[in-house]
Amino acid sequence: WRTIIAACQNKQVPDTWNVGDSCMMAFGKKNYQIDIIGKNHDDYADGSGKAPLTFQLHDCYSEAKQMYSTNLSGLGWKNTDMRLTYLPAILALMPAEVQNGIHAVNKKTSEGGNSTTIEIVSDTLFLLSEVEIFGTASSSVAGEGSQYDYYKAGNPKIKKREGVDEFWWERSSASGGMFCRVRANGQAGASNASSSLGVSFAFCF
C-alpha cells in the first residue's frame, strides 16, 4: 500500500494498473479485498485536481451498520451516523500509512429526502451514490456524480458480508426516512435509514 499511496499522491500511477485490479488490506481483524473502481474520477477537496485512483471494498465490512438511528424524513448523507460516526471508527482501524495517505474528495449528494438541491461534501471514506453504481437514479435524485468505470464495465454489484450475499448502503437518500441500497441480488432499491445493512465504502489517496 505504501507504493500505491506514493504513486497516487505523486500522480505517477503506472498504465498497467487498471480498473478491476485489486489488492488485499488487513484491518479490524479481517483481510479485505480492495478494488480499483475508477481512474481520474474524483476531485480532491483541496482543489489540487483529480485523484488518480478510487478504491472500494470488493465486499462488505464485517459489521452491518445503520445510516441513522431514526427514520425521520428528509435526512441527508452529510449528517448521517454512518458518515459522522461509523466510517471514522472504521478508518481508525485501517493501517496507519493508509489513514495518513487518504485524501478527502468532493462528493455530490442530495441535501436529503427527495431534495433536488445537491451539495458538495468533503469525504475521506464515503459510500457510493445510486448513479455511481447503476448509472441511473431510480430511487434517488439526479446530480450525485457519474457511474464508476468498474460498474460501467458490468462488474457484479452483489457483495457479501461474512460470506453471505448482503444488502449494502449507498449515500443517496430516498423518499421519507429512507436511503438507497443495493439488494443482495444486485438490484437497486431503498430501505429505512435505521436498518442495519452492509457497508462497502470507497476512498482515494
MDTraj code that builds the backbone (N, CA, C; nanometers):
import mdtraj as md
import numpy as np

residues = "TRP ARG THR ILE ILE ALA ALA CYS GLN ASN LYS GLN VAL PRO ASP THR TRP ASN VAL GLY ASP SER CYS MET MET ALA PHE GLY LYS LYS ASN TYR GLN ILE ASP ILE ILE GLY LYS ASN HIS ASP ASP TYR ALA ASP GLY SER GLY LYS ALA PRO LEU THR PHE GLN LEU HIS ASP CYS TYR SER GLU ALA LYS GLN MET TYR SER THR ASN LEU SER GLY LEU GLY TRP LYS ASN THR ASP MET ARG LEU THR TYR LEU PRO ALA ILE LEU ALA LEU MET PRO ALA GLU VAL GLN ASN GLY ILE HIS ALA VAL ASN LYS LYS THR SER GLU GLY GLY ASN SER THR THR ILE GLU ILE VAL SER ASP THR LEU PHE LEU LEU SER GLU VAL GLU ILE PHE GLY THR ALA SER SER SER VAL ALA GLY GLU GLY SER GLN TYR ASP TYR TYR LYS ALA GLY ASN PRO LYS ILE LYS LYS ARG GLU GLY VAL ASP GLU PHE TRP TRP GLU ARG SER SER ALA SER GLY GLY MET PHE CYS ARG VAL ARG ALA ASN GLY GLN ALA GLY ALA SER ASN ALA SER SER SER LEU GLY VAL SER PHE ALA PHE CYS PHE".split()
xyz = np.array([
    [0.0821, -0.1206, 0.0000],
    [0.0000, 0.0000, 0.0000],
    [0.0858, 0.1260, 0.0000],
    [0.2046, 0.1179, 0.0575],
    [0.2932, 0.2341, 0.0557],
    [0.3250, 0.2747, -0.0880],
    [0.3491, 0.1745, -0.1728],
    [0.3786, 0.2004, -0.3146],
    [0.2572, 0.2598, -0.3859],
    [0.1395, 0.2071, -0.3568],
    [0.0161, 0.2555, -0.4192],
    [-0.0110, 0.3999, -0.3779],
    [0.0050, 0.4283, -0.2480],
    [-0.0189, 0.5637, -0.1974],
    [0.0757, 0.6633, -0.2638],
    [0.2035, 0.6266, -0.2702],
    [0.3028, 0.7163, -0.3302],
    [0.2723, 0.7412, -0.4778],
    [0.2333, 0.6370, -0.5492],
    [0.2022, 0.6512, -0.6918],
    [0.0844, 0.7463, -0.7129],
    [-0.0172, 0.7350, -0.6270],
    [-0.1345, 0.8221, -0.6382],
    [-0.0998, 0.9665, -0.6034],
    [-0.0291, 0.9844, -0.4925],
    [-0.0010, 1.1205, -0.4465],
    [0.0990, 1.1927, -0.5368],
    [0.1861, 1.1165, -0.6021],
    [0.2794, 1.1767, -0.6978],
    [0.2223, 1.1820, -0.8392],
    [0.0984, 1.1304, -0.8528],
    [0.0296, 1.1238, -0.9820],
    [0.1161, 1.0551, -1.0870],
    [0.1732, 0.9412, -1.0441],
    [0.2566, 0.8599, -1.1318],
    [0.2084, 0.7149, -1.1302],
    [0.0782, 0.6976, -1.1485],
    [0.0193, 0.5637, -1.1496],
    [0.0560, 0.4933, -1.2806],
    [0.1144, 0.3745, -1.2734],
    [0.1508, 0.3023, -1.3969],
    [0.0284, 0.2734, -1.4842],
    [0.0476, 0.2774, -1.6143],
    [-0.0616, 0.2484, -1.7079],
    [-0.1127, 0.1055, -1.6930],
    [-0.0314, 0.0191, -1.6339],
    [-0.0697, -0.1213, -1.6184],
    [-0.1654, -0.1434, -1.5004],
    [-0.1886, -0.0395, -1.4201],
    [-0.2854, -0.0505, -1.3099],
    [-0.4228, -0.0146, -1.3653],
    [-0.5129, -0.1102, -1.3682],
    [-0.6408, -0.0928, -1.4349],
    [-0.7597, -0.1051, -1.3412],
    [-0.8712, -0.0451, -1.3836],
    [-0.9980, -0.0639, -1.3124],
    [-1.0278, -0.2129, -1.3046],
    [-1.0624, -0.2603, -1.1864],
    [-1.0871, -0.4026, -1.1642],
    [-0.9714, -0.4728, -1.0969],
    [-0.8517, -0.4127, -1.1009],
    [-0.7382, -0.4690, -1.0266],
    [-0.7655, -0.4560, -0.8778],
    [-0.7067, -0.5437, -0.7992],
    [-0.7332, -0.5406, -0.6551],
    [-0.6086, -0.5737, -0.5745],
    [-0.6158, -0.5404, -0.4458],
    [-0.5078, -0.5678, -0.3515],
    [-0.5722, -0.5937, -0.2158],
    [-0.5094, -0.6719, -0.1325],
    [-0.5649, -0.7043, -0.0010],
    [-0.5178, -0.6032, 0.1038],
    [-0.6040, -0.5793, 0.2030],
    [-0.5705, -0.4913, 0.3147],
    [-0.6277, -0.5508, 0.4432],
    [-0.5465, -0.5593, 0.5458],
    [-0.5901, -0.6139, 0.6743],
    [-0.6242, -0.5000, 0.7705],
    [-0.7449, -0.5036, 0.8260],
    [-0.7833, -0.4106, 0.9332],
    [-0.9069, -0.4660, 1.0031],
    [-0.9260, -0.4253, 1.1258],
    [-1.0408, -0.4736, 1.2025],
    [-1.0434, -0.6247, 1.2148],
    [-0.9246, -0.6854, 1.2250],
    [-0.9097, -0.8304, 1.2428],
    [-0.9568, -0.9112, 1.1214],
    [-0.9715, -0.8461, 1.0072],
    [-1.0122, -0.9139, 0.8843],
    [-0.9199, -0.8732, 0.7698],
    [-0.9199, -0.9537, 0.6660],
    [-0.8441, -0.9229, 0.5449],
    [-0.9450, -0.8918, 0.4342],
    [-0.9354, -0.7721, 0.3759],
    [-1.0345, -0.7285, 0.2782],
    [-0.9726, -0.7097, 0.1403],
    [-1.0462, -0.7516, 0.0376],
    [-1.0061, -0.7230, -0.0993],
    [-1.0522, -0.5826, -0.1345],
    [-0.9601, -0.5012, -0.1867],
    [-0.9906, -0.3641, -0.2264],
    [-0.9732, -0.3527, -0.3777],
    [-1.0767, -0.3052, -0.4470],
    [-1.0745, -0.2934, -0.5930],
    [-1.0499, -0.1497, -0.6374],
    [-0.9836, -0.1332, -0.7514],
    [-0.9818, -0.0040, -0.8202],
    [-1.1138, 0.0051, -0.8972],
    [-1.1935, 0.1097, -0.8676],
    [-1.3228, 0.1229, -0.9356],
    [-1.3260, 0.2407, -1.0327],
    [-1.2258, 0.3277, -1.0255],
    [-1.2231, 0.4416, -1.1163],
    [-1.0842, 0.5005, -1.1289],
    [-1.0585, 0.5633, -1.2440],
    [-0.9322, 0.6340, -1.2673],
    [-0.9646, 0.7788, -1.3042],
    [-0.9025, 0.8725, -1.2342],
    [-0.9258, 1.0156, -1.2578],
    [-1.0753, 1.0490, -1.2541],
    [-1.1430, 0.9929, -1.1563],
    [-1.2884, 1.0091, -1.1443],
    [-1.3250, 1.1164, -1.0415],
    [-1.2579, 1.1153, -0.9269],
    [-1.2957, 1.2029, -0.8156],
    [-1.2044, 1.3246, -0.8032],
    [-1.2642, 1.4367, -0.7609],
    [-1.1901, 1.5613, -0.7427],
    [-1.1428, 1.5745, -0.5985],
    [-1.0133, 1.6038, -0.5813],
    [-0.9615, 1.6296, -0.4471],
    [-1.0330, 1.7505, -0.3871],
    [-1.0633, 1.7426, -0.2575],
    [-1.1354, 1.8500, -0.1893],
    [-1.0520, 1.9770, -0.1784],
    [-0.9191, 1.9633, -0.1846],
    [-0.8331, 2.0816, -0.1720],
    [-0.8109, 2.1535, -0.3040],
    [-0.8785, 2.1068, -0.4092],
    [-0.8696, 2.1745, -0.5377],
    [-0.7469, 2.1413, -0.6202],
    [-0.6733, 2.0372, -0.5806],
    [-0.5474, 2.0045, -0.6488],
    [-0.5643, 1.9099, -0.7675],
    [-0.6876, 1.8930, -0.8133],
    [-0.7104, 1.8112, -0.9326],
    [-0.7797, 1.6797, -0.9043],
    [-0.7621, 1.5855, -0.9957],
    [-0.8281, 1.4560, -0.9879],
    [-0.7449, 1.3555, -0.9077],
    [-0.8131, 1.2737, -0.8295],
    [-0.7468, 1.1604, -0.7660],
    [-0.7207, 1.0558, -0.8739],
    [-0.5967, 1.0089, -0.8904],
    [-0.5668, 0.9139, -0.9978],
    [-0.6494, 0.7855, -0.9904],
    [-0.6745, 0.7378, -0.8681],
    [-0.7485, 0.6131, -0.8498],
    [-0.8534, 0.6291, -0.7400],
    [-0.9646, 0.5598, -0.7563],
    [-1.0636, 0.5464, -0.6488],
    [-1.0764, 0.3978, -0.6165],
    [-1.0760, 0.3667, -0.4865],
    [-1.0797, 0.2283, -0.4380],
    [-1.2104, 0.2021, -0.3625],
    [-1.2561, 0.0769, -0.3657],
    [-1.3741, 0.0361, -0.2891],
    [-1.3567, -0.1058, -0.2391],
    [-1.4151, -0.1343, -0.1224],
    [-1.4174, -0.2723, -0.0737],
    [-1.4895, -0.3604, -0.1754],
    [-1.4298, -0.4747, -0.2064],
    [-1.4927, -0.5674, -0.3005],
    [-1.6214, -0.6243, -0.2422],
    [-1.6192, -0.6535, -0.1134],
    [-1.7378, -0.6998, -0.0409],
    [-1.7691, -0.6001, 0.0702],
    [-1.8411, -0.6421, 0.1713],
    [-1.8819, -0.5515, 0.2783],
    [-1.7928, -0.5655, 0.4010],
    [-1.7856, -0.4574, 0.4764],
    [-1.7203, -0.4601, 0.6061],
    [-1.7878, -0.5671, 0.6921],
    [-1.7154, -0.6203, 0.7889],
    [-1.7654, -0.7359, 0.8654],
    [-1.8913, -0.7060, 0.9461],
    [-1.9118, -0.5801, 0.9851],
    [-2.0283, -0.5441, 1.0665],
    [-2.1291, -0.4631, 0.9851],
    [-2.2568, -0.4963, 0.9994],
    [-2.3628, -0.4173, 0.9382],
    [-2.3834, -0.2898, 1.0204],
    [-2.4236, -0.1813, 0.9538],
    [-2.4400, -0.0525, 1.0212],
    [-2.5683, 0.0163, 0.9759],
    [-2.6177, 0.1088, 1.0600],
    [-2.7323, 0.1926, 1.0256],
    [-2.6834, 0.3212, 0.9589],
    [-2.7694, 0.3818, 0.8787],
    [-2.7408, 0.5167, 0.8290],
    [-2.7711, 0.6180, 0.9398],
    [-2.8866, 0.6031, 1.0017],
    [-2.9312, 0.6846, 1.1148],
    [-2.9980, 0.5924, 1.2159],
    [-3.0101, 0.6394, 1.3391],
    [-3.0817, 0.5613, 1.4408],
    [-3.2324, 0.5833, 1.4310],
    [-3.2752, 0.6805, 1.3466],
    [-3.4175, 0.7095, 1.3300],
    [-3.4526, 0.7045, 1.1812],
    [-3.5838, 0.7132, 1.1530],
    [-3.6308, 0.7161, 1.0144],
    [-3.6987, 0.8485, 0.9819],
    [-3.6531, 0.9580, 1.0421],
    [-3.7113, 1.0887, 1.0148],
    [-3.6969, 1.1221, 0.8668],
    [-3.7996, 1.1831, 0.8097],
    [-3.7952, 1.2157, 0.6674],
    [-3.6997, 1.3317, 0.6415],
    [-3.6455, 1.3354, 0.5209],
    [-3.5616, 1.4465, 0.4790],
    [-3.4176, 1.4403, 0.5257],
    [-3.3746, 1.3272, 0.5795],
    [-3.2378, 1.3159, 0.6293],
    [-3.1402, 1.2981, 0.5119],
    [-3.0259, 1.3634, 0.5201],
    [-2.9285, 1.3563, 0.4120],
    [-2.7974, 1.2957, 0.4566],
    [-2.7131, 1.2599, 0.3580],
    [-2.5847, 1.1942, 0.3820],
    [-2.4939, 1.2730, 0.4760],
    [-2.4913, 1.4050, 0.4609],
    [-2.3942, 1.4880, 0.5334],
    [-2.3995, 1.4662, 0.6839],
    [-2.5177, 1.4440, 0.7390],
    [-2.5324, 1.4331, 0.8839],
    [-2.5653, 1.2919, 0.9325],
    [-2.5421, 1.1930, 0.8480],
    [-2.5719, 1.0556, 0.8892],
    [-2.4768, 1.0068, 0.9980],
    [-2.5261, 0.9162, 1.0804],
    [-2.4394, 0.8472, 1.1759],
    [-2.3317, 0.7701, 1.1005],
    [-2.3674, 0.7194, 0.9826],
    [-2.2715, 0.6462, 0.9003],
    [-2.1496, 0.7335, 0.8715],
    [-2.1741, 0.8551, 0.8246],
    [-2.0643, 0.9437, 0.7844],
    [-1.9893, 1.0021, 0.9044],
    [-2.0621, 1.0375, 1.0087],
    [-2.0013, 1.1095, 1.1217],
    [-1.9444, 1.0183, 1.2298],
    [-1.9952, 0.8966, 1.2387],
    [-1.9538, 0.8079, 1.3491],
    [-1.8936, 0.6760, 1.3005],
    [-1.9703, 0.6013, 1.2190],
    [-1.9286, 0.4655, 1.1841],
    [-1.8059, 0.4628, 1.0935],
    [-1.8074, 0.5409, 0.9860],
    [-1.6940, 0.5375, 0.8936],
    [-1.5650, 0.5905, 0.9576],
    [-1.5692, 0.6987, 1.0378],
    [-1.4472, 0.7394, 1.1078],
    [-1.3931, 0.6317, 1.2015],
    [-1.4834, 0.5554, 1.2644],
    [-1.4390, 0.4473, 1.3538],
    [-1.3713, 0.3360, 1.2752],
    [-1.4218, 0.3066, 1.1548],
    [-1.3589, 0.2057, 1.0694],
    [-1.2239, 0.2563, 1.0190],
    [-1.2195, 0.3836, 0.9791],
    [-1.0941, 0.4428, 0.9319],
    [-0.9843, 0.4291, 1.0373],
    [-1.0203, 0.4450, 1.1633],
    [-0.9227, 0.4375, 1.2727],
    [-0.8632, 0.2982, 1.2883],
    [-0.9275, 0.1975, 1.2286],
    [-0.8773, 0.0595, 1.2359],
    [-0.7858, 0.0254, 1.1191],
    [-0.7856, 0.1082, 1.0173],
    [-0.7079, 0.0797, 0.8967],
    [-0.5589, 0.1063, 0.9225],
    [-0.4688, 0.0470, 0.8417],
    [-0.3256, 0.0665, 0.8634],
    [-0.2896, 0.2149, 0.8705],
    [-0.1942, 0.2491, 0.9566],
    [-0.1577, 0.3890, 0.9787],
    [-0.1187, 0.4589, 0.8487],
    [-0.0434, 0.3892, 0.7622],
    [0.0008, 0.4524, 0.6377],
    [-0.1179, 0.4814, 0.5464],
    [-0.2212, 0.3979, 0.5550],
    [-0.3423, 0.4204, 0.4763],
    [-0.4204, 0.5391, 0.5333],
    [-0.4369, 0.5409, 0.6656],
    [-0.5056, 0.6534, 0.7299],
    [-0.4391, 0.7854, 0.6927],
    [-0.3083, 0.7878, 0.6996],
    [-0.2335, 0.9106, 0.6726],
    [-0.2317, 0.9457, 0.5238],
    [-0.2493, 0.8436, 0.4385],
    [-0.2393, 0.8652, 0.2944],
    [-0.3686, 0.9061, 0.2274],
    [-0.4826, 0.8775, 0.2912],
    [-0.6116, 0.9078, 0.2294],
    [-0.6320, 1.0590, 0.2164],
    [-0.6731, 1.1018, 0.0993],
    [-0.7026, 1.2424, 0.0719],
    [-0.8528, 1.2588, 0.0544],
    [-0.9085, 1.3612, 0.1152],
    [-1.0515, 1.3894, 0.1017],
    [-1.0849, 1.4268, -0.0422],
    [-1.2015, 1.3833, -0.0870],
    [-1.2518, 1.4197, -0.2196],
    [-1.3912, 1.4806, -0.2059],
    [-1.4327, 1.5553, -0.3063],
    [-1.5646, 1.6169, -0.3070],
    [-1.6668, 1.5187, -0.3628],
    [-1.7730, 1.4961, -0.2870],
    [-1.8806, 1.4090, -0.3331],
    [-2.0105, 1.4883, -0.3418],
    [-2.0787, 1.4764, -0.4552],
    [-2.2058, 1.5434, -0.4749],
    [-2.3177, 1.4581, -0.4159],
    [-2.4041, 1.5224, -0.3371],
    [-2.5091, 1.4451, -0.2712],
    [-2.6304, 1.5328, -0.2420],
    [-2.7473, 1.4753, -0.2498],
    [-2.8707, 1.5466, -0.2188],
    [-2.8702, 1.5919, -0.0732],
    [-2.9345, 1.7059, -0.0480],
    [-2.9433, 1.7542, 0.0905],
    [-3.0292, 1.6616, 0.1759],
    [-3.1086, 1.5765, 0.1124],
    [-3.1875, 1.4797, 0.1894],
    [-3.3259, 1.4583, 0.1338],
    [-3.3814, 1.3403, 0.1618],
    [-3.5134, 1.3070, 0.1100],
    [-3.5121, 1.3116, -0.0414],
    [-3.6132, 1.3722, -0.0993],
    [-3.6176, 1.3873, -0.2447],
    [-3.5729, 1.5263, -0.2894],
    [-3.4923, 1.5936, -0.2063],
    [-3.4457, 1.7271, -0.2412],
    [-3.3560, 1.7216, -0.3641],
    [-3.3862, 1.8075, -0.4613],
    [-3.3031, 1.8149, -0.5812],
    [-3.1868, 1.9121, -0.5614],
    [-3.1764, 1.9698, -0.4415],
    [-3.0626, 2.0558, -0.4091],
    [-2.9416, 1.9675, -0.3808],
    [-2.8394, 1.9809, -0.4629],
    [-2.7191, 1.8995, -0.4495],
    [-2.6115, 1.9803, -0.3774],
    [-2.5565, 1.9247, -0.2709],
    [-2.4466, 1.9896, -0.2003],
    [-2.3192, 1.9087, -0.2217],
    [-2.2064, 1.9745, -0.2064],
    [-2.0772, 1.9080, -0.2192],
    [-2.0216, 1.8848, -0.0793],
    [-1.9928, 1.7590, -0.0498],
    [-1.9439, 1.7199, 0.0822],
    [-1.8023, 1.6658, 0.0685],
    [-1.7135, 1.7105, 0.1553],
    [-1.5752, 1.6620, 0.1547],
    [-1.5672, 1.5334, 0.2364],
    [-1.5240, 1.4247, 0.1729],
    [-1.5239, 1.2936, 0.2388],
    [-1.3891, 1.2232, 0.2276],
    [-1.3551, 1.1489, 0.3335],
    [-1.2385, 1.0601, 0.3294],
    [-1.2874, 0.9195, 0.2923],
    [-1.3530, 0.8511, 0.3852],
    [-1.4250, 0.7288, 0.3488],
    [-1.5664, 0.7711, 0.3104],
    [-1.6190, 0.7148, 0.2029],
    [-1.7529, 0.7538, 0.1598],
    [-1.8252, 0.6347, 0.0978],
    [-1.9572, 0.6445, 0.0961],
    [-2.0390, 0.5461, 0.0262],
    [-2.0695, 0.5984, -0.1133],
    [-2.0923, 0.5068, -0.2058],
    [-2.1249, 0.5449, -0.3423],
    [-2.2707, 0.5886, -0.3520],
    [-2.2998, 0.6747, -0.4497],
    [-2.4378, 0.7123, -0.4777],
    [-2.5004, 0.6092, -0.5711],
    [-2.6323, 0.6192, -0.5876],
    [-2.7025, 0.5245, -0.6743],
    [-2.6520, 0.5336, -0.8183],
    [-2.6347, 0.6569, -0.8686],
    [-2.5912, 0.6734, -1.0069],
    [-2.4469, 0.6281, -1.0257],
    [-2.3631, 0.6403, -0.9220],
    [-2.2242, 0.5959, -0.9336],
    [-2.2141, 0.4447, -0.9491],
    [-2.3159, 0.3741, -0.9034],
    [-2.3195, 0.2285, -0.9153],
    [-2.3963, 0.1852, -1.0399],
    [-2.5187, 0.2353, -1.0545],
    [-2.6097, 0.1849, -1.1578],
    [-2.6098, 0.2673, -1.2864],
    [-2.5589, 0.3904, -1.2792],
    [-2.5615, 0.4754, -1.3972],
    [-2.6929, 0.5492, -1.4153],
    [-2.7925, 0.5205, -1.3325],
    [-2.9229, 0.5859, -1.3358],
    [-2.9682, 0.6153, -1.1932],
    [-3.0644, 0.7046, -1.1798],
    [-3.1200, 0.7387, -1.0495],
    [-3.2671, 0.6987, -1.0474],
    [-3.2979, 0.5872, -0.9841],
    [-3.4370, 0.5411, -0.9789],
    [-3.5043, 0.5786, -0.8473],
    [-3.4364, 0.5569, -0.7342],
    [-3.4920, 0.5934, -0.6035],
    [-3.4322, 0.7229, -0.5508],
    [-3.3278, 0.7734, -0.6172],
    [-3.2599, 0.8956, -0.5738],
    [-3.2894, 1.0093, -0.6715],
    [-3.2235, 1.1242, -0.6516],
    [-3.2385, 1.2367, -0.7437],
    [-3.1154, 1.2458, -0.8329],
    [-3.1294, 1.3152, -0.9439],
    [-3.0180, 1.3306, -1.0375],
    [-2.9123, 1.4252, -0.9816],
    [-2.7896, 1.4083, -1.0277],
    [-2.6842, 1.5034, -0.9941],
    [-2.5819, 1.4566, -0.8934],
    [-2.5891, 1.3287, -0.8524],
    [-2.4975, 1.2792, -0.7495],
    [-2.3763, 1.2065, -0.8103],
    [-2.3165, 1.2705, -0.9110],
    [-2.1958, 1.2136, -0.9701],
    [-2.2241, 1.1354, -1.0964],
    [-2.1284, 1.0529, -1.1363],
    [-2.1405, 0.9709, -1.2566],
    [-2.0926, 0.8290, -1.2268],
    [-2.1357, 0.7359, -1.3093],
    [-2.1079, 0.5943, -1.2850],
    [-1.9581, 0.5650, -1.2920],
    [-1.9099, 0.4876, -1.1957],
    [-1.7705, 0.4440, -1.1970],
    [-1.7492, 0.3405, -1.3075],
    [-1.6296, 0.3455, -1.3675],
    [-1.5989, 0.2543, -1.4775],
    [-1.6094, 0.1077, -1.4366],
    [-1.5822, 0.0777, -1.3103],
    [-1.5897, -0.0607, -1.2614],
    [-1.7298, -0.1175, -1.2836],
    [-1.8304, -0.0376, -1.2499],
    [-1.9683, -0.0835, -1.2653],
    [-2.0171, -0.0655, -1.4086],
    [-1.9649, 0.0343, -1.4771],
    [-1.9994, 0.0545, -1.6182],
    [-1.9551, -0.0660, -1.7013],
    [-1.8449, -0.1286, -1.6590],
    [-1.7916, -0.2444, -1.7314],
    [-1.8712, -0.3723, -1.7049],
    [-1.9697, -0.3644, -1.6161],
    [-2.0542, -0.4799, -1.5902],
    [-2.0090, -0.5688, -1.4765],
    [-1.9124, -0.5214, -1.3962],
    [-1.8711, -0.5995, -1.2796],
    [-1.9889, -0.6155, -1.1834],
    [-1.9935, -0.7254, -1.1094],
    [-2.1104, -0.7539, -1.0258],
    [-2.1325, -0.6519, -0.9152],
    [-2.2604, -0.6236, -0.8894],
    [-2.2996, -0.5338, -0.7815],
    [-2.3334, -0.6117, -0.6541],
    [-2.3313, -0.7422, -0.6635],
    [-2.3581, -0.8273, -0.5467],
    [-2.2344, -0.8299, -0.4566],
    [-2.2548, -0.8020, -0.3287],
    [-2.1448, -0.8043, -0.2326],
    [-2.1818, -0.8918, -0.1136],
    [-2.0824, -0.9550, -0.0571],
    [-2.1031, -1.0458, 0.0560],
    [-2.0599, -0.9799, 0.1874],
    [-2.1197, -1.0240, 0.2956],
    [-2.0731, -0.9906, 0.4306],
    [-2.0602, -1.1205, 0.5076],
    [-1.9397, -1.1483, 0.5514],
    [-1.9120, -1.2736, 0.6220],
    [-1.9538, -1.3936, 0.5370],
    [-1.9313, -1.3844, 0.4059],
    [-1.9551, -1.4964, 0.3156],
    [-2.0958, -1.5110, 0.2628],
    [-2.1868, -1.4198, 0.3027],
    [-2.3274, -1.4298, 0.2618],
    [-2.3651, -1.3043, 0.1828],
    [-2.4382, -1.3204, 0.0712],
    [-2.4842, -1.2055, -0.0079],
    [-2.5615, -1.1094, 0.0811],
    [-2.5296, -0.9792, 0.0713],
    [-2.5814, -0.8811, 0.1658],
    [-2.6374, -0.7586, 0.0942],
    [-2.7409, -0.6991, 0.1519],
    [-2.7853, -0.5662, 0.1113],
    [-2.6757, -0.4678, 0.1536],
    [-2.6448, -0.3663, 0.0691],
    [-2.5429, -0.2694, 0.1105],
    [-2.5841, -0.1272, 0.0775],
    [-2.5462, -0.0370, 0.1673],
    [-2.5900, 0.1021, 0.1645],
    [-2.5242, 0.1857, 0.0540],
    [-2.6007, 0.2877, 0.0091],
    [-2.5483, 0.3960, -0.0738],
    [-2.5666, 0.5262, 0.0034],
    [-2.4951, 0.6312, -0.0369],
    [-2.5118, 0.7590, 0.0345],
    [-2.6355, 0.8355, -0.0132],
    [-2.6972, 0.7908, -0.1218],
    [-2.8146, 0.8587, -0.1776],
    [-2.9355, 0.8415, -0.0867],
    [-2.9990, 0.9544, -0.0540],
    [-3.1234, 0.9460, 0.0224],
    [-3.2390, 0.9204, -0.0736],
    [-3.3468, 0.8633, -0.0195],
    [-3.4675, 0.8364, -0.0974],
    [-3.5832, 0.9089, -0.0295],
    [-3.7056, 0.8752, -0.0637],
    [-3.8204, 0.9432, -0.0054],
    [-3.8383, 0.9046, 0.1410],
    [-3.9073, 0.9915, 0.2151],
    [-3.9307, 0.9637, 0.3568],
    [-3.8002, 0.9525, 0.4332],
    [-3.7954, 0.8586, 0.5265],
    [-3.6749, 0.8370, 0.6060],
    [-3.5931, 0.7212, 0.5532],
    [-3.5808, 0.7137, 0.4199],
    [-3.5129, 0.6010, 0.3575],
    [-3.3856, 0.6438, 0.2857],
    [-3.2949, 0.5471, 0.2691],
    [-3.1739, 0.5668, 0.1896],
    [-3.1657, 0.4554, 0.0857],
    [-3.1011, 0.4863, -0.0242],
    [-3.0861, 0.3859, -0.1296],
    [-2.9891, 0.2773, -0.0858],
    [-3.0112, 0.1593, -0.1404],
    [-2.9213, 0.0471, -0.1141],
    [-2.9270, -0.0494, -0.2311],
    [-2.8261, -0.1352, -0.2363],
    [-2.8214, -0.2407, -0.3367],
    [-2.8721, -0.3689, -0.2696],
    [-2.9651, -0.4338, -0.3327],
    [-3.0191, -0.5579, -0.2777],
    [-2.9136, -0.6687, -0.2824],
    [-2.9372, -0.7735, -0.2076],
    [-2.8452, -0.8877, -0.2063],
    [-2.8333, -0.9516, -0.3441],
    [-2.9340, -0.9288, -0.4309],
    [-2.9284, -0.9835, -0.5672],
    [-2.8690, -0.8836, -0.6667],
    [-2.8206, -0.7686, -0.6176],
    [-2.7564, -0.6705, -0.7031],
    [-2.8491, -0.5666, -0.7630],
    [-2.9776, -0.5682, -0.7268],
    [-3.0723, -0.4723, -0.7819],
    [-3.0835, -0.3485, -0.6930],
    [-3.1313, -0.2381, -0.7517],
    [-3.1450, -0.1117, -0.6798],
    [-3.2710, -0.1113, -0.5936],
    [-3.2704, -0.0249, -0.4917],
    [-3.3875, -0.0100, -0.4056],
    [-3.3563, 0.0836, -0.2911],
    [-3.4414, 0.0830, -0.1871],
    [-3.4219, 0.1703, -0.0719],
    [-3.4703, 0.1003, 0.0546],
    [-3.4139, 0.1397, 0.1684],
    [-3.4512, 0.0830, 0.2988],
    [-3.4588, 0.1945, 0.4022],
    [-3.5309, 0.1688, 0.5111],
    [-3.5368, 0.2636, 0.6216],
    [-3.3966, 0.2932, 0.6731],
    [-3.3710, 0.4187, 0.7066],
    [-3.2379, 0.4614, 0.7496],
    [-3.1881, 0.3876, 0.8736],
    [-3.2806, 0.3366, 0.9539],
    [-3.2415, 0.2683, 1.0780],
    [-3.2102, 0.1200, 1.0568],
    [-3.2248, 0.0723, 0.9329],
    [-3.1923, -0.0679, 0.9044],
    [-3.0407, -0.0880, 0.9131],
    [-3.0001, -0.2036, 0.9610],
    [-2.8576, -0.2370, 0.9653],
    [-2.8226, -0.3176, 0.8404],
    [-2.7471, -0.2556, 0.7502],
    [-2.7113, -0.3189, 0.6236],
    [-2.5599, -0.3168, 0.6049],
    [-2.5143, -0.3790, 0.4969],
    [-2.3727, -0.3874, 0.4680],
    [-2.3115, -0.2529, 0.4302],
    [-2.1808, -0.2421, 0.4543],
    [-2.1062, -0.1186, 0.4268],
    [-1.9895, -0.1512, 0.3337],
    [-1.9925, -0.0953, 0.2140],
    [-1.8826, -0.1125, 0.1194],
    [-1.8354, 0.0272, 0.0784],
    [-1.7424, 0.0805, 0.1550],
    [-1.7011, 0.2199, 0.1374],
    [-1.5901, 0.2335, 0.0337],
    [-1.5683, 0.3581, -0.0075],
    [-1.4655, 0.3915, -0.1059],
    [-1.3744, 0.4997, -0.0499],
    [-1.2590, 0.5205, -0.1171],
    [-1.1631, 0.6221, -0.0727],
    [-1.0611, 0.6485, -0.1827],
    [-0.9876, 0.7562, -0.1662],
    [-0.8816, 0.7938, -0.2600],
    [-0.7556, 0.8334, -0.1830],
    [-0.6409, 0.8207, -0.2489],
    [-0.5144, 0.8650, -0.1895],
    [-0.4669, 0.9928, -0.2577],
])
top = md.Topology()
chain = top.add_chain()
for i, resn in enumerate(residues, 1):
    res = top.add_residue(resn, chain, resSeq=i)
    for name in ("N", "CA", "C"):
        top.add_atom(name, md.element.get_by_symbol(name[0]), res)
traj = md.Trajectory(xyz[None], top)
